[in-house]
Amino acid sequence: MDAFVPDRVFDVHTHIYRWDFNINPDKATGPYAASIGRHFPEVTRELADQVDAALMPGRTVERLGFPFPFAGRCDFPASNDHVGREMAKAADSAALMLVHPGMDDAEILATLRRTGAIGLKPYLVYATNGDRAEASITDFLPEHQIALANRLGLIVMIHLSKRQAVADPDNISEIRRLSEAYPRVRWILAHCARSYSAWAIEKAAASLRGLPNIWYDTSTVCEADALDALYTGVGVDRVMYGSDDMIGPMRGKYIAFGYAWAFLSETNHSLSLGHCDSRMTFIRYEQLRAMKRGARQLGLDTGQRQALFHDTARNLVDAARRDVRAAMEA
């Protein structure tokens, strides 16, 4: 594994947040209380760097950071101000702005100017349709926000919805339409386009390959077959490393079975494991192992590995920063 990860890394999927920004009245007993609330109540640039130093020692890590999407009630201004301040500590890193469908252009522009963010991070937990598990992209990222992103040349990172994930015909159609209608938006489809299992990207890749403004991150995908399907299906030059910290430091693995996937941890299973060493390693290591095994048949050379872990993301962020700065100054 040590030989697979280059010395320079750009992590395009890092959560920077405070638990205090979760303003739900039932936060003490609600989702993530036992994990984020207890173990990672505040994430700073320094903490993210410490985690990287422990899990990937000897690497220089740059990052694209954004807030955690607390469902229900979230303090959006505080969340975006915090990530802006933390990412500004390192000139080589950048921030995305957490958005919800109710934000108008004026609020988004003001936040981008205030925080220095170079893109948007919508989430399906804020979708306006009745069934968030079947939300379309525009249910949680309305088209007027996409038009603004196009005008400014923003990065937009999407965590797709729908039970068939990227393989859903409506998702494929919507991605193609939005990519073509808004060519200056730099789309990142998170979690291998939410392909925690190979079948989804295998079905979708032929329809998505060649779209010039679509990229993919590898965050928390732990199945080698899924990574192989992504590399070969859309092209390894469109794929970027992401950790999903502060999720990655947790122990466990995202597992796939049939058409499903789920997070398996030390505390959420009833498996009988007396026949083996039942200790779990970090999600980060499960993901890196899958990335390496998925790349075997491609025989990635040093330059390709450097692009996967750093150069593709570095170039994407630098281009977005230049365009956003020019648009803001115009």
Secondary structure, DSSP 8 states (H G I E B T S, - for coil): -TTTS-SEEEEEEEE--BGGGB--TTTTTSTTIIIIIHH-SB--HHHHHHHHHHHSTT-EEEEEEE----SSSB-HHHHHHHHHHHHTTSTT-EE-EE--TT--HHHHHHHHHHH---EEE--GGG--SS-GGG--HHHHS-HHHHHHHHHHT-EEEE---STTGGGSHHHHHHHHHHHHH-TT-EEEEHHHHH-SSHHHHHHHHHHHTT-TTEEEE-TT---HHHHHHHHHHH-GGGEE----BTSTTSB-EEEEETTEEEEE-SSS-----TTS-----BHHHHHHHHHHHHTGGGT--HHHHHIIIIIHHHHHHHHHHHHHHHHHH-
